[in-house]
Structures are given as structure tokens and as C-alpha cells.
Amino acid sequence: MLIHEVLVVGGGLAGLMAALTAAPKADVAILSKIYPTRSHSGAAQGGFNAALGEDDSVEAHIFDTVKGSDYLGDQDAIEVLCSEGPEVILELERMGVPWTRTADGRVAQRSLGGAGFPRACFAADFSGHVVLHTLYEQVLKRGLKIYPEWHLVALLVEGGQVAGALVYDLPRARLEVIRCKVVILATGGYGRAFAKTTNAHANTGDGMAIAYRAGAVLSDMEFVQFHPTTLYGTNILISEAARGEGGYLRNINGDRFMAQYAPQKMELAPRDVVSRAIFKEIKEGRGINDQYVHLDLTHLGEGLVAERLPQVRDLSMRYAGVDPAKAPMPIEPAQHYSMGGVRTDTWGMTSLPGLLAAGEVANVSVHGANRLGGNSLLETVVFGRRAGLKAAELARQEAWPALSQTTVNRARQSLVAILDGGEQGVTEDTTFAIRREMTGIMTGQVGVFRVGHELEDAVKGLERLKERYGRLKPPGGRQPYNYALMDYLEVGYLLDLCEIIARGALRRTESRGAHYRLDYPRRDDENWLCHTFARCGEKGPEFSAGPVKITRYAPQERGY
Ligand SMILES: Cc1cc2nc3c(=O)[nH]c(=O)nc-3n(C[C@H](O)[C@H](O)[C@H](O)COP(=O)(O)OP(=O)(O)OC[C@H]3O[C@@H](n4cnc5c(N)ncnc54)[C@H](O)[C@@H]3O)c2cc1C
């Protein structure tokens, strides 16, 4: 058995920030199923929001975020996010982040969707990459213990308190128990639940599903963000930075169609608005080949594209064969971000004592029904830092929680059965077939436009897939790097989450932010200005409603 006071699960921005903050005051270890620097955070291009500009203000950032969230975000949490933004950007700079500069040497900022000011701090279009590497250097410098390629498979809960984790060491094919006082989940999102997604293969929602199974509350899972601009076919993200630097969206007639949907903000309206507009253009016959629209940067000039958007250019040339400085890129919307997650307070505390969460796995909730570009990276560092502070405090105050051999054995046994390949259900079915059908259902029926009867079909289809999954023969095998085993576990996590997302979307009979119901096209504050909570019951998720914290801004109609 290994022992650490604080176990941080996840080596992305939220996890590394939490670990660095907790480390001076507690014994901290980082567990990450992929090498930390390969975390999805490294793919982020656009930037980190913070109200640094002379004309900008924390107040304006708060208002934009509340409005962007379609009034579902908790305003106390949004106040924390926006007020701590500027100082955390400077803290990152002191750690060594080379932010892109203005001519007079200040941190440069670009416009992203739904923001009243250029507010996103960036490093060309490698923003996530450079911050991830900077934090990782700090982790190395301070000699923190890292368990790379170790997977969290279950939380060990004794008397309602998290007392440790069951983890699988993939390179050595071993199960291990890590005893701890606090677990911080920073395991990112579940994008791989969808066939069309910008997310990395590792984004399979493990932490959300494991926390849910252990008794933690998930919230607002029906809110899934679809990014308007991903390369047609591969769904590789073309960052909002491309529109922030002045890119236009055009239909088959060459028209900037956003003029009809968001006359003021145009291409820089929030993502839910732009994604719906693109689908509508395609559906009404104004798409190209009836499949996609164009993102046009040709008027920006080769110099600006090369300097500010080098990664966008490279991705488009490699994967679409188009040099965006010379021709428009073919783009379509795809799943991008998990607004819902493990419910936390503003210190990362979940409903389960001893369990904290931060970053995309968490729902604190600062994004409500729709996240603004640049607010997620900010969330990872602001709330990662707060979770780290809270964990160190708990590690100092709390005694070691009890952890009995019975609890450990129970958790171990279910995993050992999987490792041994189990007896049950020799079927022709495969994890791959189930995954393909699941992701097809999610993109096809639980996507940008939703409607009651399709959501009902989706729920039934997912139920059938869960039954089939239950009959699968576990892949077994105790050889190192058994990815078939990890795939099997990950599809199990995703099925749990898909069920909660689809059922939550069916329950919510209104349209708000990214959740758009064709059969209920209006926002309904009277009945639905509330969070959705989901708990793991005997027969699947049990739902309830919770109040939204409104401190300054009463809901208004949301126009751009
Ligand atoms: C292509 C792309 C571009 C983006 N651009 C922007 C942007 O410009 N601005 C913005 O604000 N947001 C952006 N986002 C969103 C933002 O990048 C993410 O929300 C954020 O980086 C998530 O960070 P995280 O630390 O929560 O999780 P991640 O970076 O996803 O890290 C998750 C970590 O958890 C670990 N993990 C997962 N499961 C397990 C397990 N079972 N056991 C052990 N470890 C596990 C993984 O190894 C990984 O280290 C973008 C997202 C994408 C996909």
C-alpha cells in the first residue's frame, strides 16, 4: 500500500496547479493515466481570460460570463473566477509562461466569443501547451511524486468518507491501493462520448463516472458544448482565436451569415449561437456540399496568420490540405466541452467528504448552460489553485480516515474479476461495437438540436448498450499496456455518463444555452432556472433540482 496525504488524479492544468499549490504544506502525489504533458490541456490554443485591459474590468468579465451562461452559472463562483483571473495570470508569468506581448511589452489579449473586450491572454495559438509545460517544469523542480500511466479505477470510501484510491499501474499490470486523506479529481471531460468531438482519446470522463459511482453528486450534465469550428471530417479544433483575429464565416453564397443570427457580435457570438447558426445554414441548403461552411481568413494576410495562428495554419494544411492564408477552411460543429460535472463549492469540495474536484471534471458552476471561450483554461488554474489550498488545509486538520481491509478487498475483487477475464457472457459483441453505437447515438440524437422523441430513443438505445456491455466478456490479461482492458473500463464510464446526459436532456423541457430543444424552443425561467443534480441510484440516475446562486444579475433576455 502506498500512502500520500493528498492524491491529485490528473496531470492537466487543473491537476498540476492543485498539486503545486498543495505541495509546500502536504505530502502530494500526482496520478495520471497519460503522461502529464500529453493531457488535453496541451491542445488548447485560444487563451486564458482575465480582465487585464485598461478599458476592461472584473465586473464586465463577470457580466459577460453570467450572460454567456444563460443565467445558469452560479454568480458567487463566477465572481471568484473573474476576480482571481488577473492575479493568476501574473502568477503563471512568474512561473515562466512566455505570454505573447504587445509592442509596448504588456501581456497581449485577443477577443474570443461572447466577451465585451479583448480578454484572452495567449502564447500564439499554443496557449495550453506552454502553460502545461511551465507547470510541469515547476512540478519537476519541486520534485513532486508522479505516477504516470497509472489509472484511477475506484475510490475507496469508508463510512461515507474517501480514504484512498484503487489504481491500476498500466506499464506493470498491477493493482495498487493508495491511502490518502484527500483525493483531488482533475480528470477532465468526457468528449469521447460523442462520435464528432475535438477532444483527445483520453477524455473519457473517468473521474466523473468514478465519483458518481462512489456517491458524489453530478450536476448539469445535460449541458454539452459544441464548438462551431472544427475541420470538416476530422473534427480537429480550429480555435476561436481564428475568429478572434478577424476570421469570417461564409455560406455557399459567400455571405457572412452570422449577420442574421447575431448582428452585433457576428462571428464572435457565443458558441451555442454560432453552432446553431451553422447547422441551420447547412440544413436550409446554404452549406457547401450540404455538409459544411467556410471559415475564411484570407483577408487577414499571410503575415498575421503566420504570427498569431501558426498552429491553426499547420493543422488546416496537414489535415484539410488547405492553406488558410490563401483559401477558406471547411468547418462543421462538434462536441467540445463538458459543462456539467462533479458538483463542487468554490473550494472544490464535493458532496463526498475527502473528495475535491477542479477543472473540466468539476461543475462549480461558472459556465452554466454555455461556456465562453477562454474561461475554461482560467477555471482550471483558479479552481485548481483553490482546491490545492483547501486540500493542504484538510491534510493538516484531519486525522487519517479509517480504511478497512473489507473495503479494499471489495473494490479489488471486482477489478480482479475483470483482469482475470471473467466467466460470464461469451458473446460476439465487442467494446468497439458498443462504443461506436454509443458515440453515434450521442452525436445523432443528443447533439446541437434535441427533440423529445429522439431523446427517448437515445435513452432506450443507451439502455440496450448498457445491457450488452454487462454481457461482454471482460478482456482480461495481466500483460503490461493492456489497452483493451482500459478501453473496456472507459466505455463503461462513458455509458454511465451518456445515460445521465440523455436523461437530463429529456427532463429539461426548455432551451437554455447549449441545450436546445426543438420542441421547447424558449428558455423557461419559471420552471427551469435551476441546476440538475444526479445521484447514482439502484436503477440508474436519480435526478433532483437545486437553486442557482444569483448575486448581482437577474436573468434577462440574451441577445448578441
Ligand atoms: C482542442 C481544445 C482546445 C481548447 N482550447 C481552449 C482555449 O483556448 N481556452 C479555454 O479556456 N479552454 C479551451 N479548451 C478547454 C480546456 O482546454 C479544457 O477544459 C482544460 O484544459 C481541461 O483541463 P483539466 O486539467 O481539467 O483536464 P485535462 O487537461 O483533460 O487533463 C485530464 C488529466 O486527467 C488524467 N486522467 C483522466 N482519467 C484518469 C484516470 N482514470 N486515472 C488517472 N488519470 C486520469 C489524464 O491523464 C490527464 O492528465 C480547449 C479544449 C480542447 C479539446
Ligand as a Chemical Component Dictionary entry (heavy atoms), coordinates in Angstrom:
data_LIG
# 
_chem_comp.id                   LIG 
_chem_comp.type                 NON-POLYMER 
_chem_comp.pdbx_formal_charge   0 
_chem_comp.three_letter_code    LIG 
# 
loop_
_chem_comp_atom.comp_id 
_chem_comp_atom.atom_id 
_chem_comp_atom.alt_atom_id 
_chem_comp_atom.type_symbol 
_chem_comp_atom.charge 
_chem_comp_atom.model_Cartn_x 
_chem_comp_atom.model_Cartn_y 
_chem_comp_atom.model_Cartn_z 
_chem_comp_atom.pdbx_ordinal 
LIG C1  C1  C 0 -8.775  21.262 -28.698 1  
LIG C2  C2  C 0 -9.173  22.058 -27.477 2  
LIG C3  C3  C 0 -8.880  23.402 -27.395 3  
LIG C4  C4  C 0 -9.259  24.154 -26.277 4  
LIG N1  N1  N 0 -8.959  25.492 -26.229 5  
LIG C5  C5  C 0 -9.315  26.205 -25.132 6  
LIG C6  C6  C 0 -8.981  27.596 -25.031 7  
LIG O1  O1  O 0 -8.335  28.169 -25.898 8  
LIG N2  N2  N 0 -9.382  28.270 -23.934 9  
LIG C7  C7  C 0 -10.088 27.675 -22.921 10 
LIG O2  O2  O 0 -10.406 28.330 -21.935 11 
LIG N3  N3  N 0 -10.382 26.353 -22.988 12 
LIG C8  C8  C 0 -10.011 25.618 -24.065 13 
LIG N4  N4  N 0 -10.337 24.277 -24.123 14 
LIG C9  C9  C 0 -10.872 23.627 -22.927 15 
LIG C10 C10 C 0 -9.734  23.392 -21.933 16 
LIG O3  O3  O 0 -8.547  23.141 -22.626 17 
LIG C11 C11 C 0 -10.019 22.198 -21.012 18 
LIG O4  O4  O 0 -11.291 22.336 -20.438 19 
LIG C12 C12 C 0 -8.985  22.124 -19.902 20 
LIG O5  O5  O 0 -7.688  22.164 -20.430 21 
LIG C13 C13 C 0 -9.189  20.890 -19.069 22 
LIG O6  O6  O 0 -8.118  20.783 -18.158 23 
LIG P1  P1  P 0 -8.147  19.714 -17.000 24 
LIG O7  O7  O 0 -6.899  19.901 -16.240 25 
LIG O8  O8  O 0 -9.437  19.799 -16.284 26 
LIG O9  O9  O 0 -8.155  18.297 -17.764 27 
LIG P2  P2  P 0 -7.176  17.670 -18.873 28 
LIG O10 O10 O 0 -6.177  18.604 -19.394 29 
LIG O11 O11 O 0 -8.079  16.995 -19.851 30 
LIG O12 O12 O 0 -6.392  16.581 -18.044 31 
LIG C14 C14 C 0 -7.016  15.434 -17.530 32 
LIG C15 C15 C 0 -5.976  14.609 -16.821 33 
LIG O13 O13 O 0 -6.631  13.573 -16.109 34 
LIG C16 C16 C 0 -5.918  12.380 -16.269 35 
LIG N5  N5  N 0 -6.866  11.273 -16.107 36 
LIG C17 C17 C 0 -8.080  11.110 -16.691 37 
LIG N6  N6  N 0 -8.643  9.965  -16.278 38 
LIG C18 C18 C 0 -7.785  9.395  -15.410 39 
LIG C19 C19 C 0 -7.787  8.198  -14.660 40 
LIG N7  N7  N 0 -8.799  7.330  -14.719 41 
LIG N8  N8  N 0 -6.723  7.932  -13.881 42 
LIG C20 C20 C 0 -5.662  8.781  -13.822 43 
LIG N9  N9  N 0 -5.601  9.930  -14.516 44 
LIG C21 C21 C 0 -6.654  10.226 -15.297 45 
LIG C22 C22 C 0 -5.280  12.452 -17.630 46 
LIG O14 O14 O 0 -4.120  11.675 -17.665 47 
LIG C23 C23 C 0 -4.954  13.945 -17.727 48 
LIG O15 O15 O 0 -3.684  14.196 -17.200 49 
LIG C24 C24 C 0 -9.961  23.525 -25.235 50 
LIG C25 C25 C 0 -10.244 22.165 -25.313 51 
LIG C26 C26 C 0 -9.899  21.448 -26.428 52 
LIG C27 C27 C 0 -10.299 19.990 -26.507 53 
# 
loop_
_chem_comp_bond.comp_id 
_chem_comp_bond.atom_id_1 
_chem_comp_bond.atom_id_2 
_chem_comp_bond.value_order 
_chem_comp_bond.pdbx_ordinal 
LIG C1  C2  SING 1  
LIG C2  C3  SING 2  
LIG C2  C26 DOUB 3  
LIG C3  C4  DOUB 4  
LIG C4  N1  SING 5  
LIG C4  C24 SING 6  
LIG N1  C5  DOUB 7  
LIG C5  C6  SING 8  
LIG C5  C8  SING 9  
LIG C6  O1  DOUB 10 
LIG C6  N2  SING 11 
LIG N2  C7  SING 12 
LIG C7  O2  DOUB 13 
LIG C7  N3  SING 14 
LIG N3  C8  DOUB 15 
LIG C8  N4  SING 16 
LIG N4  C9  SING 17 
LIG N4  C24 SING 18 
LIG C9  C10 SING 19 
LIG C10 O3  SING 20 
LIG C10 C11 SING 21 
LIG C11 O4  SING 22 
LIG C11 C12 SING 23 
LIG C12 O5  SING 24 
LIG C12 C13 SING 25 
LIG C13 O6  SING 26 
LIG O6  P1  SING 27 
LIG P1  O7  DOUB 28 
LIG P1  O8  SING 29 
LIG P1  O9  SING 30 
LIG O9  P2  SING 31 
LIG P2  O10 DOUB 32 
LIG P2  O11 SING 33 
LIG P2  O12 SING 34 
LIG O12 C14 SING 35 
LIG C14 C15 SING 36 
LIG C15 O13 SING 37 
LIG C15 C23 SING 38 
LIG O13 C16 SING 39 
LIG C16 N5  SING 40 
LIG C16 C22 SING 41 
LIG N5  C17 SING 42 
LIG N5  C21 SING 43 
LIG C17 N6  DOUB 44 
LIG N6  C18 SING 45 
LIG C18 C19 SING 46 
LIG C18 C21 DOUB 47 
LIG C19 N7  SING 48 
LIG C19 N8  DOUB 49 
LIG N8  C20 SING 50 
LIG C20 N9  DOUB 51 
LIG N9  C21 SING 52 
LIG C22 O14 SING 53 
LIG C22 C23 SING 54 
LIG C23 O15 SING 55 
LIG C24 C25 DOUB 56 
LIG C25 C26 SING 57 
LIG C26 C27 SING 58 
# 
